Amino acid sequence: MKKLLYIVILVLVVFAAVFLVRRGESNATNNDVLVAYFSATGNTKSVAEKLSNVIGADLFEIIPEQVYTADDLNWHNDKSRSSVEMADKNSRPKIASNVKDMSKYKVVFVGFPIWWGREPSIIDTFLTSYDFNGKTIIPFATSGSSSIGDSGKNLQALAPNAKVLPGKRFATDVYAEDLKSWAETQMQ
């Protein structure tokens, strides 16, 4: 009976070790890849964290200096903060922190919710705050139904010396495997 118990324990230990090794391989780090994101309600944050985890990239949250309140996000009110910012293509809301060393990244995934058919103005601030010369920028967005629209073209105009891909919109409940597959094809 003791032999059987030892064998079962040994088999479980071997399976656990194999699982951990494979898990470590799938989360290998991409030291030159950054996932930067802005999330007003948590939806984009969820997708960005999944993406960062499955591709082993660094993660940076674009936090506004003045956090958006529910009233600020009221798109039914033309005078709400987000409505006013989105009406002004030159609006550049301030960001509370900075990427420590943007020069080390070759690929930057930029995530955001879709506001008024495009990226929020704070993403424009992010793109104009760094030198993206020679980098690849891959936008991704979250929305219940809106497409990513012309966000890729908008980002290209803000970072003219970068290679900006068209990007993709994801539902919040996107599977990690789907994000990984998409990201790998984008980074080729």
Backbone as a printed PyTorch tensor [residue, N CA C, xyz], in Angstrom:
tensor([[[  0.8170,  -1.1870,   0.0000],
         [  0.0000,   0.0000,   0.0000],
         [  0.8640,   1.2560,   0.0000]],

        [[  1.9750,   1.2240,   0.7900],
         [  2.8650,   2.3760,   0.8390],
         [  3.5300,   2.6160,  -0.5180]],

        [[  3.8940,   1.5040,  -1.2060],
         [  4.5080,   1.6360,  -2.5210],
         [  3.5630,   2.3260,  -3.4970]],

        [[  2.3080,   1.9280,  -3.4600],
         [  1.3080,   2.5260,  -4.3480],
         [  1.1540,   4.0200,  -4.0470]],

        [[  1.1270,   4.3700,  -2.7920],
         [  1.0040,   5.7720,  -2.3930],
         [  2.2130,   6.5700,  -2.8840]],

        [[  3.4170,   6.0080,  -2.7230],
         [  4.6260,   6.6760,  -3.1980],
         [  4.5960,   6.8530,  -4.7150]],

        [[  4.1510,   5.8450,  -5.4230],
         [  4.0750,   5.9220,  -6.8870],
         [  3.0910,   7.0160,  -7.3040]],

        [[  1.9340,   7.0620,  -6.6560],
         [  0.9250,   8.0920,  -6.9800],
         [  1.4960,   9.4830,  -6.7120]],

        [[  2.1520,   9.6480,  -5.5880],
         [  2.7480,  10.9470,  -5.2530],
         [  3.8350,  11.3110,  -6.2620]],

        [[  4.6690,  10.3490,  -6.6220],
         [  5.7220,  10.5940,  -7.5970],
         [  5.1360,  11.0060,  -8.9400]],

        [[  4.1070,  10.3300,  -9.3890],
         [  3.4550,  10.6700, -10.6630],
         [  2.8870,  12.0940, -10.5920]],

        [[  2.2480,  12.4360,  -9.4850],
         [  1.6950,  13.7840,  -9.3310],
         [  2.7890,  14.8470,  -9.3480]],

        [[  3.9040,  14.5630,  -8.6980],
         [  5.0260,  15.5040,  -8.6870],
         [  5.5720,  15.6920, -10.1060]],

        [[  5.7250,  14.6180, -10.8460],
         [  6.2210,  14.7010, -12.2240],
         [  5.2580,  15.5130, -13.0860]],

        [[  3.9640,  15.2310, -12.9830],
         [  2.9880,  15.9980, -13.7540],
         [  3.0160,  17.4750, -13.3690]],

        [[  3.1370,  17.7700, -12.0990],
         [  3.1960,  19.1630, -11.6440],
         [  4.4340,  19.8510, -12.2000]],

        [[  5.5590,  19.1550, -12.1980],
         [  6.7950,  19.7390, -12.7160],
         [  6.6860,  20.0130, -14.2130]],

        [[  6.1420,  19.0720, -14.9600],
         [  5.9570,  19.2620, -16.4080],
         [  5.0300,  20.4480, -16.6620]],

        [[  3.9420,  20.5430, -15.8980],
         [  2.9950,  21.6460, -16.0460],
         [  3.6810,  22.9830, -15.7950]],

        [[  4.4760,  23.0770, -14.7410],
         [  5.1450,  24.3310, -14.4050],
         [  6.1840,  24.7070, -15.4570]],

        [[  6.9020,  23.7410, -15.9740],
         [  7.8840,  24.0200, -17.0180],
         [  7.1850,  24.5270, -18.2640]],

        [[  6.1100,  23.8680, -18.6870],
         [  5.3760,  24.3170, -19.8720],
         [  4.7510,  25.6770, -19.6510]],

        [[  4.2470,  25.9090, -18.4590],
         [  3.6390,  27.2050, -18.1480],
         [  4.7040,  28.2940, -18.2220]],

        [[  5.8740,  28.0010, -17.7250],
         [  6.9680,  28.9620, -17.7900],
         [  7.3810,  29.2640, -19.2100]],

        [[  7.3470,  28.2400, -20.0730],
         [  7.6830,  28.4500, -21.4790],
         [  6.6610,  29.3470, -22.1500]],

        [[  5.3850,  29.1770, -21.8390],
         [  4.3590,  29.9800, -22.4980],
         [  4.3730,  31.4160, -21.9950]],

        [[  4.9750,  31.6630, -20.8390],
         [  5.0420,  33.0090, -20.3070],
         [  6.4570,  33.5730, -20.4010]],

        [[  7.2070,  33.0880, -21.3770],
         [  8.5540,  33.5980, -21.5680],
         [  8.4770,  35.1090, -21.7710]],

        [[  9.5050,  35.8020, -21.3320],
         [  9.4430,  37.2520, -21.4150],
         [  9.8950,  37.7570, -22.7720]],

        [[  9.2060,  38.7870, -23.2120],
         [  9.5910,  39.5480, -24.3900],
         [ 10.0830,  40.8790, -23.8520]],

        [[ 11.3760,  40.9710, -23.5590],
         [ 11.9310,  42.1620, -22.9220],
         [ 11.8140,  43.4180, -23.7650]],

        [[ 11.6010,  43.2620, -25.0690],
         [ 11.5130,  44.4390, -25.9300],
         [ 10.0730,  44.7190, -26.3750]],

        [[  9.1000,  44.1660, -25.6440],
         [  7.6860,  44.3730, -25.9650],
         [  6.9850,  44.9930, -24.7610]],

        [[  6.1850,  46.0170, -25.0420],
         [  5.4230,  46.7040, -24.0070],
         [  3.9470,  46.6790, -24.3660]],

        [[  3.1140,  46.4270, -23.3820],
         [  1.6690,  46.5890, -23.5290],
         [  1.3070,  47.8030, -22.6860]],

        [[  0.9680,  48.9030, -23.3530],
         [  0.5510,  50.1360, -22.6780],
         [ -0.9440,  50.2810, -22.9170]],

        [[ -1.6670,  50.6940, -21.8840],
         [ -3.1140,  50.7830, -22.0600],
         [ -3.7230,  51.8800, -21.1950]],

        [[ -4.8530,  52.3900, -21.6700],
         [ -5.7010,  53.2850, -20.8960],
         [ -7.0420,  52.5880, -20.7360]],

        [[ -7.5600,  52.5850, -19.5240],
         [ -8.8400,  51.9440, -19.2490],
         [ -9.6400,  52.8200, -18.3060]],

        [[-10.7930,  53.2880, -18.7600],
         [-11.6340,  54.1490, -17.9180],
         [-12.5200,  53.3460, -16.9790]],

        [[-12.9400,  52.1530, -17.4270],
         [-13.8920,  51.3670, -16.6260],
         [-13.3900,  49.9750, -16.2680]],

        [[-12.1920,  49.6130, -16.7030],
         [-11.6220,  48.3120, -16.3730],
         [-11.6670,  47.2970, -17.4990]],

        [[-12.4390,  47.5510, -18.5450],
         [-12.5440,  46.5810, -19.6330],
         [-11.2260,  46.4310, -20.4010]],

        [[-10.6290,  47.5450, -20.7720],
         [ -9.3650,  47.4820, -21.5070],
         [ -8.2570,  46.9360, -20.6150]],

        [[ -8.2950,  47.2700, -19.3350],
         [ -7.3010,  46.7530, -18.3880],
         [ -7.3080,  45.2320, -18.3880]],

        [[ -8.4800,  44.6450, -18.3690],
         [ -8.6070,  43.1860, -18.3530],
         [ -7.9430,  42.5630, -19.5810]],

        [[ -8.2080,  43.1280, -20.7480],
         [ -7.6290,  42.5950, -21.9880],
         [ -6.1200,  42.8350, -22.0040]],

        [[ -5.6840,  44.0060, -21.5810],
         [ -4.2500,  44.3280, -21.5750],
         [ -3.4700,  43.3890, -20.6510]],

        [[ -4.0210,  43.1070, -19.4900],
         [ -3.3480,  42.1980, -18.5590],
         [ -3.2450,  40.7960, -19.1330]],

        [[ -4.3230,  40.3310, -19.7760],
         [ -4.2690,  39.0060, -20.4240],
         [ -3.2080,  38.9900, -21.5100]],

        [[ -3.2060,  40.0280, -22.3420],
         [ -2.2540,  40.1020, -23.4470],
         [ -0.8250,  40.1210, -22.9250]],

        [[ -0.5440,  40.9620, -21.9680],
         [  0.7950,  41.0510, -21.3850],
         [  1.2370,  39.7010, -20.8250]],

        [[  0.3330,  39.0340, -20.1480],
         [  0.6500,  37.7410, -19.5330],
         [  0.9550,  36.6770, -20.5830]],

        [[  0.1330,  36.5710, -21.6200],
         [  0.3250,  35.4780, -22.5830],
         [  1.5140,  35.6870, -23.5050]],

        [[  1.9540,  36.9490, -23.6790],
         [  3.1210,  37.1640, -24.5420],
         [  4.3700,  37.5120, -23.7380]],

        [[  4.2400,  37.6100, -22.4210],
         [  5.3930,  37.8860, -21.5680],
         [  5.9480,  39.2870, -21.7270]],

        [[  5.0680,  40.2500, -22.0010],
         [  5.4950,  41.6350, -22.2130],
         [  5.3590,  42.4550, -20.9330]],

        [[  6.1120,  43.5440, -20.8720],
         [  5.9510,  44.4910, -19.7810],
         [  4.5840,  45.1600, -19.9220]],

        [[  4.0570,  45.6500, -18.8080],
         [  2.7220,  46.2540, -18.7740],
         [  2.8290,  47.6640, -18.1980]],

        [[  2.1750,  48.6250, -18.8490],
         [  2.1610,  50.0050, -18.3740],
         [  0.7530,  50.5610, -18.5060]],

        [[  0.2260,  51.0410, -17.3790],
         [ -1.1020,  51.6520, -17.4120],
         [ -0.9600,  53.1550, -17.6210]],

        [[ -1.6490,  53.6580, -18.6180],
         [ -1.6940,  55.0900, -18.8950],
         [ -2.7750,  55.6750, -17.9870]],

        [[ -2.3320,  56.3170, -16.9150],
         [ -3.2610,  56.8550, -15.9210],
         [ -3.3420,  58.3660, -16.0980]],

        [[ -4.5550,  58.8880, -16.2590],
         [ -4.6760,  60.3380, -16.3970],
         [ -4.3210,  61.0510, -15.0980]],

        [[ -3.7270,  62.2280, -15.2270],
         [ -3.4160,  63.0200, -14.0430],
         [ -4.6980,  63.3250, -13.2640]],

        [[ -5.7610,  63.5950, -14.0150],
         [ -7.0810,  63.7940, -13.4040],
         [ -7.9460,  62.6040, -13.8210]],

        [[ -8.2150,  61.7220, -12.8840],
         [ -8.9730,  60.5000, -13.1640],
         [-10.3850,  60.8510, -13.6350]],

        [[-10.8820,  60.0640, -14.5740],
         [-12.2290,  60.2900, -15.1080],
         [-13.2850,  59.7850, -14.1320]],

        [[-14.2660,  60.6310, -13.8580],
         [-15.4090,  60.2370, -13.0290],
         [-16.5260,  59.7490, -13.9470]],

        [[-17.5740,  59.2160, -13.3620],
         [-18.7430,  58.7920, -14.1550],
         [-19.3260,  59.9810, -14.9060]],

        [[-19.3810,  61.1440, -14.2690],
         [-19.8930,  62.3490, -14.9490],
         [-18.9970,  62.7440, -16.1190]],

        [[-17.6790,  62.6020, -15.9480],
         [-16.7340,  62.9140, -17.0300],
         [-16.9500,  62.0260, -18.2450]],

        [[-17.4050,  60.8010, -18.0050],
         [-17.5640,  59.8130, -19.0820],
         [-18.9650,  59.8100, -19.6900]],

        [[-19.8310,  60.7040, -19.2680],
         [-21.2150,  60.7460, -19.7550],
         [-21.2510,  61.2470, -21.1940]],

        [[-21.2590,  60.3400, -22.1230],
         [-21.2370,  60.7180, -23.5350],
         [-22.5710,  61.3040, -24.0120]],

        [[-23.5960,  61.2280, -23.1930],
         [-24.8830,  61.8650, -23.5200],
         [-24.8350,  63.3750, -23.2610]],

        [[-23.8420,  63.8270, -22.4850],
         [-23.7120,  65.2290, -22.1230],
         [-22.5920,  65.8620, -22.9480]],

        [[-22.9450,  66.7840, -23.8340],
         [-21.9500,  67.4390, -24.6900],
         [-20.9130,  68.2400, -23.9080]],

        [[-21.2140,  68.5340, -22.6580],
         [-20.3030,  69.3240, -21.8340],
         [-19.4760,  68.4630, -20.8700]],

        [[-19.6560,  67.1400, -20.9320],
         [-18.8460,  66.2740, -20.0720],
         [-17.3920,  66.3550, -20.5190]],

        [[-16.4950,  66.0560, -19.6100],
         [-15.0630,  66.1500, -19.8990],
         [-14.6680,  65.3290, -21.1230]],

        [[-15.1280,  64.0940, -21.1930],
         [-14.7460,  63.2540, -22.3330],
         [-15.3340,  63.7890, -23.6380]],

        [[-16.5500,  64.3090, -23.5970],
         [-17.1700,  64.8730, -24.8080],
         [-16.3880,  66.0840, -25.2990]],

        [[-15.9970,  66.9440, -24.3710],
         [-15.2410,  68.1420, -24.7330],
         [-13.8750,  67.7530, -25.3060]],

        [[-13.1840,  66.8080, -24.6490],
         [-11.8730,  66.3630, -25.1480],
         [-11.9800,  65.7580, -26.5340]],

        [[-12.9760,  64.9290, -26.7370],
         [-13.0880,  64.2350, -28.0180],
         [-13.5170,  65.1690, -29.1490]],

        [[-14.1670,  66.2580, -28.8170],
         [-14.5650,  67.2450, -29.8310],
         [-13.3640,  68.0660, -30.2980]],

        [[-12.3180,  68.1150, -29.4900],
         [-11.1220,  68.8890, -29.7990],
         [ -9.9880,  67.9340, -30.1490]],

        [[ -9.6840,  67.7810, -31.4350],
         [ -8.6450,  66.8350, -31.8800],
         [ -7.2560,  67.1690, -31.3270]],

        [[ -7.0730,  68.3930, -30.8230],
         [ -5.7860,  68.7860, -30.2550],
         [ -5.7340,  68.6330, -28.7400]],

        [[ -6.7830,  68.0950, -28.1490],
         [ -6.8180,  67.8870, -26.6990],
         [ -5.7600,  66.8610, -26.3060]],

        [[ -4.9990,  67.1720, -25.2620],
         [ -3.9660,  66.2620, -24.7680],
         [ -4.0410,  66.2080, -23.2470]],

        [[ -4.9550,  65.3800, -22.7070],
         [ -5.0330,  65.2400, -21.2430],
         [ -3.6940,  64.7640, -20.6880]],

        [[ -3.3220,  65.2830, -19.5440],
         [ -2.0300,  64.9430, -18.9430],
         [ -2.0470,  63.5300, -18.3670]],

        [[ -0.8740,  62.8930, -18.4290],
         [ -0.6840,  61.5410, -17.9120],
         [  0.0890,  61.6230, -16.6010]],

        [[ -0.3050,  60.8190, -15.6200],
         [  0.2630,  60.8820, -14.2700],
         [  1.6650,  60.2990, -14.1540]],

        [[  2.0400,  59.3320, -15.0020],
         [  3.3610,  58.7200, -14.8900],
         [  3.9310,  58.4590, -16.2750]],

        [[  5.1860,  58.0450, -16.3060],
         [  5.8770,  57.8230, -17.5790],
         [  6.4570,  56.4240, -17.6530]],

        [[  6.6080,  55.9350, -18.8730],
         [  7.3500,  54.6990, -19.1010],
         [  8.8070,  55.0160, -18.7700]],

        [[  9.4170,  54.1890, -17.9350],
         [ 10.7770,  54.4770, -17.4560],
         [ 11.8220,  54.5260, -18.5760]],

        [[ 11.7700,  53.5630, -19.4950],
         [ 12.7790,  53.5080, -20.5570],
         [ 12.1260,  53.0250, -21.8470]],

        [[ 11.4700,  53.9310, -22.5470],
         [ 10.7830,  53.5730, -23.7900],
         [ 11.7740,  53.0920, -24.8440]],

        [[ 13.0330,  53.5180, -24.7600],
         [ 14.0210,  53.1480, -25.7860],
         [ 14.2640,  51.6500, -25.8640]],

        [[ 13.9860,  50.9080, -24.7800],
         [ 14.2700,  49.4660, -24.7880],
         [ 13.2180,  48.6530, -25.5360]],

        [[ 12.0960,  49.2670, -25.9050],
         [ 11.0110,  48.5290, -26.5510],
         [ 11.0500,  48.6850, -28.0670]],

        [[ 10.9000,  47.5620, -28.7540],
         [ 10.8040,  47.5590, -30.2180],
         [  9.3500,  47.5070, -30.6670]],

        [[  8.5270,  46.8490, -29.8610],
         [  7.1050,  46.6880, -30.1760],
         [  6.2950,  47.2220, -29.0030]],

        [[  5.3060,  48.0660, -29.3140],
         [  4.4440,  48.6200, -28.2750],
         [  2.9920,  48.3790, -28.6760]],

        [[  2.3230,  47.5360, -27.9060],
         [  0.8840,  47.3620, -28.0600],
         [  0.2350,  48.5090, -27.2910]],

        [[ -0.7160,  49.1960, -27.9150],
         [ -1.3840,  50.3270, -27.2660],
         [ -2.8770,  50.0140, -27.2080]],

        [[ -3.3960,  49.8850, -25.9820],
         [ -4.7940,  49.5030, -25.7890],
         [ -5.6390,  50.6380, -25.2490]],

        [[ -6.8900,  50.6480, -25.6670],
         [ -7.8020,  51.7170, -25.2670],
         [ -9.2400,  51.3290, -25.5720]],

        [[-10.1930,  51.9900, -24.8900],
         [-11.5990,  51.8210, -25.2690],
         [-11.8750,  52.7020, -26.4950]],

        [[-12.8890,  52.3780, -27.2420],
         [-13.2900,  53.2120, -28.3740],
         [-14.2200,  54.3060, -27.8490]],

        [[-13.8390,  55.5540, -28.0900],
         [-14.6640,  56.7070, -27.7330],
         [-14.9440,  57.4860, -29.0010]],

        [[-16.2040,  57.7070, -29.2920],
         [-16.6060,  58.4920, -30.4610],
         [-15.9450,  57.9630, -31.7330]],

        [[-15.8530,  56.6580, -31.8420],
         [-15.3340,  56.0240, -33.0520],
         [-13.8290,  56.0400, -33.2000]],

        [[-13.1130,  56.4090, -32.1310],
         [-11.6490,  56.4590, -32.2260],
         [-11.0260,  56.2830, -30.8390]],

        [[ -9.7050,  56.4110, -30.7890],
         [ -8.9710,  56.3130, -29.5280],
         [ -9.2400,  57.5580, -28.6760]],

        [[ -9.2590,  57.4150, -27.3560],
         [ -9.4180,  58.5830, -26.4810],
         [ -8.2340,  59.5490, -26.6170]],

        [[ -8.4750,  60.8040, -26.3260],
         [ -7.4370,  61.8350, -26.4540],
         [ -6.1960,  61.5410, -25.6210]],

        [[ -6.3460,  60.8500, -24.5020],
         [ -5.1770,  60.5440, -23.6660],
         [ -4.2080,  59.6050, -24.3880]],

        [[ -4.7050,  58.8170, -25.3210],
         [ -3.8210,  57.9730, -26.1470],
         [ -2.9940,  58.8650, -27.0660]],

        [[ -3.6070,  59.9470, -27.5600],
         [ -2.8690,  60.9070, -28.3870],
         [ -1.7440,  61.5440, -27.5600]],

        [[ -2.0330,  61.8440, -26.2890],
         [ -0.9990,  62.3710, -25.3890],
         [  0.1450,  61.3710, -25.2740]],

        [[ -0.1900,  60.1110, -25.0550],
         [  0.8250,  59.0620, -24.9150],
         [  1.6990,  58.9920, -26.1670]],

        [[  1.0800,  59.0080, -27.3330],
         [  1.8390,  58.8780, -28.5840],
         [  2.7400,  60.0730, -28.8430]],

        [[  2.3450,  61.2550, -28.3980],
         [  3.1740,  62.4390, -28.6250],
         [  4.1840,  62.6770, -27.5030]],

        [[  4.1820,  61.8210, -26.4930],
         [  5.0850,  61.9800, -25.3480],
         [  6.4050,  61.2320, -25.4950]],

        [[  6.5210,  60.3740, -26.4830],
         [  7.7090,  59.5350, -26.6330],
         [  8.1960,  59.5310, -28.0730]],

        [[  9.4340,  59.1130, -28.2390],
         [ 10.0030,  58.9290, -29.5660],
         [  9.7530,  57.4800, -29.9900]],

        [[  8.8870,  57.3020, -30.9640],
         [  8.5650,  55.9600, -31.4530],
         [  9.3020,  55.6400, -32.7550]],

        [[ 10.3230,  56.3990, -33.0700],
         [ 11.0890,  56.2020, -34.2850],
         [ 11.5980,  54.7670, -34.3870]],

        [[ 11.2280,  54.0690, -35.4640],
         [ 11.6780,  52.7040, -35.7140],
         [ 10.9300,  51.6290, -34.9500]],

        [[  9.9890,  51.9980, -34.1190],
         [  9.2260,  51.0150, -33.3350],
         [  7.9830,  50.5790, -34.1020]],

        [[  7.4520,  49.4350, -33.7110],
         [  6.1760,  48.9650, -34.2440],
         [  5.1130,  49.1950, -33.1770]],

        [[  4.0490,  49.8670, -33.5600],
         [  2.9290,  50.1390, -32.6560],
         [  1.7470,  49.3110, -33.1280]],

        [[  1.1800,  48.5550, -32.1990],
         [  0.0510,  47.6840, -32.5300],
         [ -1.1210,  48.0620, -31.6390]],

        [[ -2.1050,  48.7750, -32.2020],
         [ -3.2510,  49.1610, -31.3820],
         [ -4.2120,  47.9970, -31.1510]],

        [[ -4.8460,  48.0120, -29.9800],
         [ -5.9590,  47.1060, -29.7160],
         [ -6.9750,  47.8790, -28.8960]],

        [[ -8.2250,  47.5540, -29.1070],
         [ -9.2820,  48.3200, -28.4620],
         [-10.3430,  47.4060, -27.8820]],

        [[-11.1020,  47.9610, -26.9610],
         [-12.2560,  47.2610, -26.4210],
         [-13.4880,  48.1050, -26.7030]],

        [[-14.5620,  47.4080, -27.0040],
         [-15.8370,  48.0690, -27.2620],
         [-16.8950,  46.9910, -27.3290]],

        [[-18.0980,  47.3610, -26.9520],
         [-19.2040,  46.4170, -27.0580],
         [-19.5490,  46.1070, -28.4980]],

        [[-19.4300,  47.1100, -29.3680],
         [-19.8140,  46.8690, -30.7560],
         [-19.0590,  47.7220, -31.7740]],

        [[-18.4790,  48.8330, -31.3540],
         [-17.7940,  49.7150, -32.3060],
         [-16.5050,  49.0750, -32.7950]],

        [[-16.1640,  49.3590, -34.0490],
         [-14.9040,  48.8620, -34.6040],
         [-13.7690,  49.7640, -34.1280]],

        [[-12.5460,  49.3730, -34.4310],
         [-11.3860,  50.1910, -34.0660],
         [-11.2920,  51.4140, -34.9770]],

        [[-12.0560,  51.4030, -36.0550],
         [-12.1470,  52.5730, -36.9290],
         [-10.8130,  52.9930, -37.5080]],

        [[-10.5840,  54.3020, -37.5220],
         [ -9.3510,  54.8590, -38.0760],
         [ -8.2660,  55.0710, -37.0260]],

        [[ -8.3990,  54.4040, -35.8950],
         [ -7.4220,  54.6100, -34.8190],
         [ -5.9930,  54.3420, -35.2760]],

        [[ -5.7870,  53.3010, -36.0610],
         [ -4.4460,  53.0000, -36.5630],
         [ -3.8870,  54.1480, -37.3890]],

        [[ -4.7060,  54.7140, -38.2530],
         [ -4.2780,  55.8640, -39.0710],
         [ -4.0060,  57.0730, -38.1840]],

        [[ -4.8500,  57.2770, -37.1910],
         [ -4.6430,  58.4050, -36.2700],
         [ -3.3250,  58.2650, -35.5350]],

        [[ -3.0360,  57.0470, -35.0430],
         [ -1.7890,  56.8180, -34.3170],
         [ -0.5830,  56.9900, -35.2340]],

        [[ -0.7230,  56.5790, -36.4950],
         [  0.3770,  56.7390, -37.4580],
         [  0.6970,  58.2080, -37.6610]],

        [[ -0.3350,  59.0440, -37.7200],
         [ -0.1160,  60.4830, -37.8800],
         [  0.5960,  61.0830, -36.6680]],

        [[  0.3380,  60.5330, -35.4900],
         [  0.9640,  61.0330, -34.2640],
         [  2.3820,  60.4860, -34.0620]],

        [[  2.6830,  59.3640, -34.6720],
         [  4.0170,  58.7490, -34.5780],
         [  4.4780,  58.4140, -35.9980]],

        [[  4.7820,  59.4350, -36.7870],
         [  5.0500,  59.2220, -38.2200],
         [  6.2700,  58.3630, -38.5270]],

        [[  7.2060,  58.2480, -37.6030],
         [  8.4090,  57.4520, -37.8540],
         [  8.3200,  56.0450, -37.2960]],

        [[  7.1350,  55.6610, -36.8840],
         [  6.8910,  54.3010, -36.3980],
         [  6.1240,  53.5330, -37.4660]],

        [[  6.1400,  52.2360, -37.3290],
         [  5.2960,  51.3780, -38.1650],
         [  4.0560,  51.0720, -37.3190]],

        [[  2.9150,  51.6250, -37.7200],
         [  1.6780,  51.4240, -36.9600],
         [  0.7850,  50.4620, -37.7380]],

        [[  0.4330,  49.3560, -37.1070],
         [ -0.4450,  48.3650, -37.7280],
         [ -1.9030,  48.7810, -37.5190]],

        [[ -2.8260,  48.2340, -38.3200],
         [ -4.2340,  48.6430, -38.2240],
         [ -4.8840,  48.3490, -36.8710]],

        [[ -4.4680,  47.2860, -36.2090],
         [ -5.0160,  46.9600, -34.8970],
         [ -6.3080,  46.1710, -34.9700]],

        [[ -6.8680,  45.9110, -33.7880],
         [ -8.0680,  45.0760, -33.7140],
         [ -8.8650,  45.4100, -32.4590]],

        [[-10.1710,  45.2750, -32.5620],
         [-11.0720,  45.4390, -31.4220],
         [-11.3510,  44.0720, -30.8320]],

        [[-11.3900,  44.0210, -29.4930],
         [-11.6740,  42.7750, -28.7880],
         [-12.8230,  42.9730, -27.8180]],

        [[-13.5780,  41.9280, -27.6160],
         [-14.5620,  41.9100, -26.5450],
         [-13.7960,  41.6890, -25.2440]],

        [[-14.3490,  42.1350, -24.1490],
         [-13.6780,  42.0140, -22.8520],
         [-13.4100,  40.5670, -22.4730]],

        [[-14.2800,  39.6680, -22.9090],
         [-14.1420,  38.2630, -22.5260],
         [-13.3260,  37.4470, -23.5320]],

        [[-12.4710,  38.1110, -24.3030],
         [-11.6370,  37.4230, -25.2830],
         [-10.7850,  36.3680, -24.5710]],

        [[-10.6250,  35.2310, -25.2250],
         [ -9.7950,  34.1670, -24.6680],
         [ -8.3130,  34.5230, -24.7840]],

        [[ -7.5510,  34.1680, -23.7710],
         [ -6.1130,  34.4380, -23.7580],
         [ -5.4280,  33.8090, -24.9680]],

        [[ -5.8450,  32.6040, -25.3500],
         [ -5.2350,  31.9270, -26.5010],
         [ -5.4530,  32.7230, -27.7810]],

        [[ -6.6390,  33.3480, -27.9190],
         [ -6.9170,  34.1570, -29.1100],
         [ -6.0360,  35.4060, -29.1330]],

        [[ -5.8460,  36.0180, -27.9800],
         [ -4.9610,  37.1830, -27.9010],
         [ -3.5320,  36.7940, -28.2610]],

        [[ -3.0860,  35.6730, -27.7370],
         [ -1.7180,  35.2230, -28.0030],
         [ -1.5130,  34.9550, -29.4910]],

        [[ -2.4450,  34.2650, -30.0950],
         [ -2.3460,  33.9620, -31.5220],
         [ -2.3140,  35.2460, -32.3510]],

        [[ -3.2080,  36.1720, -32.0360],
         [ -3.2550,  37.4520, -32.7550],
         [ -1.9380,  38.2080, -32.5810]],

        [[ -1.4710,  38.3220, -31.3350],
         [ -0.2560,  39.0830, -31.0460],
         [  0.9380,  38.4900, -31.7650]],

        [[  1.0530,  37.1860, -31.7730],
         [  2.1930,  36.5470, -32.4330],
         [  2.2070,  36.8450, -33.9270]],

        [[  1.0300,  36.8530, -34.5700],
         [  0.9970,  37.1740, -36.0010],
         [  1.3460,  38.6450, -36.2360]],

        [[  0.9820,  39.5140, -35.3150],
         [  1.2740,  40.9420, -35.4540],
         [  2.7650,  41.2340, -35.2930]],

        [[  3.4350,  40.4650, -34.4500],
         [  4.8550,  40.7220, -34.1710],
         [  5.7990,  40.0980, -35.1970]],

        [[  5.2790,  39.3760, -36.1560],
         [  6.1370,  38.7290, -37.1580],
         [  6.6760,  39.7290, -38.1520]]])
